[in-house]
Amino acid sequence: MAKGSDTKNTKTKQFLRQLWKWGKRIFLWIFIFQFFYIILLKWVNPPVTITQLVSWISGHGLKRDYVGRHSISPNARLAVIASEDQLFPDHHGFDWRSIKKAMKYNEKKPGRIRGASTISQQVAKNVFLWQGRSWIRKGLEVYFTFMIELIWGKKRIMDVYLNVIEMGDGIFGIEMAANTYFNKPAKNLTRQEAAIIAACLPNPKRYKAKPLSSFVAARSRTIMQQMGNLQTDPDIQRIVGTLPP
């Protein structure tokens, strides 16, 4: 009886060793693949993201049109910095002060979740991951944020952000948003139009640029004020480019 038990235990250990061996191989190949994928996306736009696929499958649609940096108005870059991440040129992917404030707020009011994601974190989440608030996803987000900051740099992060982020219900990217809301390409967006689109970003399925809600109109005016304050900053100018008069 003991001999049979020992044989069973030996087989179990052998199986676990094989499982561990194959697990390490799979993990290594996944790591190599994602590393080269990150490098590739420094020059190539992502073919599709999980968020875009979910939008399409769930019936919200998938309307997008990726464009290059020179086909995007500097007003759009300045507007999203003013709206989403005013420290974008200065941090290395994470705004630790805002994160601490958000954590304190969420502890006091657990029913209301306040985010503190930078533009870099939003790109990491939207390009490589899925929507949600699990600790696994947040941990992966930290990794991918670090990697794109290291490999891509700020200008590329901004370009990808403006191409993949959802800017309306099923509308992805600044080019499609500009065409949908203002019947023009993204390169011709005025300061006010860019601010209106940026005003919808906290919740693009809820906040609408067309028809223009009172909330979006008021928020866009605040964003325009911030754009005026930020436009002379040399670090922001390097990312934004030449602003139209």
Wavefront OBJ file of the C-alpha trace (Angstrom):
o trace
v 0.000 0.000 0.000
v 2.815 2.382 0.934
v 4.645 1.547 -2.278
v 1.618 2.501 -4.389
v 1.264 5.736 -2.453
v 4.939 6.567 -3.040
v 4.542 5.926 -6.781
v 1.510 8.235 -6.891
v 3.390 10.962 -5.015
v 6.344 10.622 -7.393
v 4.087 11.004 -10.433
v 2.413 14.040 -8.870
v 5.787 15.671 -8.226
v 6.914 14.921 -11.785
v 3.692 16.428 -13.158
v 4.112 19.557 -11.035
v 7.739 19.927 -12.142
v 6.648 19.638 -15.798
v 3.859 22.144 -15.180
v 6.288 24.564 -13.564
v 8.756 24.071 -16.421
v 6.127 24.788 -19.101
v 4.738 27.666 -17.054
v 8.153 29.343 -16.997
v 8.534 28.856 -20.746
v 5.112 30.335 -21.470
v 5.806 33.283 -19.180
v 9.163 33.875 -20.888
v 7.606 33.841 -24.360
v 4.822 36.188 -23.251
v 7.405 38.549 -21.766
v 9.505 38.508 -24.958
v 6.433 39.060 -27.141
v 5.103 42.020 -25.143
v 8.568 43.581 -24.940
v 8.968 43.552 -28.726
v 5.343 44.706 -29.102
v 6.103 47.753 -26.959
v 9.143 48.521 -29.111
v 7.122 48.057 -32.321
v 4.435 50.473 -31.140
v 7.039 53.211 -30.827
v 6.580 53.567 -34.605
v 3.399 51.600 -35.461
v -0.102 52.350 -34.176
v -1.786 49.502 -32.264
v -3.936 47.416 -34.642
v -6.747 47.187 -32.087
v -7.160 47.472 -28.318
v -9.230 45.457 -25.856
v -11.332 48.558 -25.096
v -12.079 49.040 -28.787
v -13.025 45.377 -29.214
v -15.331 45.504 -26.181
v -16.988 48.650 -27.553
v -17.617 46.901 -30.871
v -18.822 43.611 -29.368
v -21.120 45.352 -26.856
v -22.868 47.296 -29.614
v -21.389 50.749 -28.994
v -19.521 50.615 -32.285
v -15.922 51.177 -33.274
v -15.227 54.325 -35.257
v -11.603 55.409 -35.535
v -9.062 56.845 -37.945
v -5.426 56.873 -36.836
v -3.412 59.864 -38.035
v 0.182 61.040 -37.679
v 1.499 63.791 -35.444
v 1.452 66.426 -38.169
v -2.221 65.720 -38.823
v -3.212 66.727 -35.279
v -3.641 70.335 -34.203
v -1.319 71.440 -31.396
v -4.518 72.784 -29.802
v -5.628 69.181 -29.237
v -2.397 68.267 -27.461
v -2.556 71.357 -25.275
v -6.234 70.766 -24.473
v -5.757 67.214 -23.176
v -2.743 68.266 -21.103
v -4.802 71.088 -19.590
v -7.720 68.747 -19.005
v -6.123 65.456 -17.978
v -2.518 65.852 -16.848
v -0.933 69.278 -16.438
v 2.270 67.747 -15.080
v 2.648 65.450 -18.095
v 6.017 66.908 -19.242
v 7.498 66.724 -15.741
v 6.617 63.329 -14.284
v 7.927 59.883 -15.222
v 4.523 58.319 -15.692
v 3.022 58.819 -12.239
v 1.737 61.891 -10.409
v 2.384 60.686 -6.878
v 0.850 63.732 -5.193
v -2.458 63.232 -7.028
v -2.358 59.501 -6.306
v -1.991 60.153 -2.558
v -4.868 62.654 -2.644
v -7.065 60.189 -4.515
v -6.251 57.414 -2.024
v -7.193 59.623 0.923
v -10.408 60.692 -0.792
v -11.356 57.081 -1.597
v -10.722 56.036 2.014
v -13.084 58.746 3.274
v -15.714 58.153 0.587
v -15.458 54.535 -0.597
v -18.699 54.887 -2.535
v -17.134 57.512 -4.796
v -13.963 56.495 -6.588
v -11.615 59.293 -7.628
v -8.906 58.454 -10.143
v -5.470 60.013 -10.496
v -4.274 58.475 -13.750
v -1.777 60.393 -15.830
v -1.913 60.447 -19.632
v 0.861 57.829 -19.612
v -1.166 55.522 -17.355
v -4.240 55.972 -19.526
v -2.236 54.989 -22.610
v -0.827 51.915 -20.834
v -4.338 50.848 -19.802
v -6.019 51.545 -23.139
v -3.345 50.026 -25.384
v -2.209 46.951 -23.445
v -4.876 46.183 -20.855
v -8.590 46.254 -20.109
v -10.895 48.584 -18.196
v -11.412 47.810 -14.522
v -10.055 48.433 -11.051
v -8.545 45.092 -10.041
v -5.153 45.001 -8.339
v -3.814 42.733 -11.107
v -4.692 45.278 -13.777
v -3.286 48.167 -11.736
v -0.059 46.249 -11.225
v 0.295 45.579 -14.944
v -0.546 49.216 -15.621
v 2.414 50.292 -13.496
v 4.725 48.030 -15.521
v 3.489 49.164 -18.936
v 3.520 52.826 -17.880
v 7.156 52.506 -16.853
v 8.048 50.778 -20.131
v 6.398 53.284 -22.479
v 7.910 56.193 -20.583
v 11.305 54.522 -20.982
v 10.974 53.391 -24.619
v 8.495 55.744 -26.305
v 9.038 59.146 -24.734
v 6.487 61.908 -24.161
v 5.757 62.885 -27.767
v 4.980 59.321 -28.833
v 2.848 58.722 -25.729
v 0.840 61.843 -26.578
v 0.383 60.785 -30.223
v -0.856 57.315 -29.233
v -3.128 58.805 -26.575
v -4.824 61.089 -29.096
v -5.324 58.178 -31.497
v -6.641 55.430 -29.200
v -8.537 57.169 -26.395
v -12.341 57.014 -26.491
v -13.771 60.482 -27.203
v -17.431 59.588 -27.530
v -19.670 56.547 -27.487
v -17.744 54.211 -29.804
v -15.658 57.096 -31.161
v -11.906 56.574 -30.766
v -9.203 59.104 -31.491
v -9.033 62.804 -32.185
v -9.440 62.497 -35.976
v -12.761 60.676 -35.743
v -13.933 62.994 -32.951
v -13.088 66.099 -35.001
v -14.924 64.705 -38.032
v -17.947 63.592 -36.013
v -18.415 66.727 -33.938
v -17.078 69.515 -36.159
v -16.946 68.084 -39.699
v -13.243 68.804 -40.056
v -9.897 66.991 -39.719
v -8.060 67.056 -36.412
v -5.320 69.288 -37.804
v -7.853 72.137 -38.193
v -9.322 72.058 -34.685
v -9.574 75.459 -33.039
v -8.726 76.001 -29.393
v -12.389 76.017 -28.405
v -13.204 72.859 -30.358
v -10.229 71.005 -28.873
v -11.287 72.104 -25.385
v -14.837 70.835 -25.949
v -13.568 67.403 -26.968
v -11.179 67.311 -23.994
v -14.045 68.254 -21.670
v -15.765 64.945 -22.502
v -12.799 62.727 -21.593
v -13.624 61.928 -17.962
v -16.627 59.922 -19.221
v -17.058 60.080 -23.013
v -20.132 57.842 -22.976
v -21.902 60.242 -20.621
v -20.581 63.685 -21.542
v -21.410 64.821 -25.062
v -19.783 67.333 -27.375
v -22.757 67.129 -29.711
v -25.313 68.193 -28.684
v -23.242 70.340 -26.353
v -24.310 69.913 -22.736
v -24.087 72.717 -20.179
v -21.528 70.710 -18.195
v -19.214 70.213 -21.185
v -19.597 73.864 -22.213
v -18.657 75.077 -18.716
v -15.778 72.620 -18.393
v -14.418 73.545 -21.825
v -14.230 77.198 -20.769
v -12.168 76.201 -17.724
v -9.910 74.084 -19.935
v -9.378 77.021 -22.295
v -8.293 79.166 -19.348
v -5.806 76.514 -18.318
v -4.563 76.241 -21.896
v -3.796 79.956 -21.785
v -1.859 79.502 -18.545
v 0.136 76.527 -19.838
v 0.941 77.559 -23.397
v 4.057 79.560 -22.470
v 5.655 76.696 -20.522
v 8.771 75.598 -22.506
v 8.390 71.914 -21.530
v 4.788 71.880 -22.686
v 5.681 73.723 -25.883
v 8.192 70.987 -26.761
v 5.434 68.368 -26.584
v 2.618 70.428 -28.048
v 4.502 72.022 -30.930
v 3.753 75.346 -32.576
v 0.382 76.710 -31.487
v -1.832 78.525 -33.975
v -2.526 82.186 -33.088
l 1 2 3 4 5 6 7 8 9 10 11 12 13 14 15 16 17 18 19 20 21 22 23 24 25 26 27 28 29 30 31 32 33 34 35 36 37 38 39 40 41 42 43 44 45 46 47 48 49 50 51 52 53 54 55 56 57 58 59 60 61 62 63 64 65 66 67 68 69 70 71 72 73 74 75 76 77 78 79 80 81 82 83 84 85 86 87 88 89 90 91 92 93 94 95 96 97 98 99 100 101 102 103 104 105 106 107 108 109 110 111 112 113 114 115 116 117 118 119 120 121 122 123 124 125 126 127 128 129 130 131 132 133 134 135 136 137 138 139 140 141 142 143 144 145 146 147 148 149 150 151 152 153 154 155 156 157 158 159 160 161 162 163 164 165 166 167 168 169 170 171 172 173 174 175 176 177 178 179 180 181 182 183 184 185 186 187 188 189 190 191 192 193 194 195 196 197 198 199 200 201 202 203 204 205 206 207 208 209 210 211 212 213 214 215 216 217 218 219 220 221 222 223 224 225 226 227 228 229 230 231 232 233 234 235 236 237 238 239 240 241 242 243 244 245
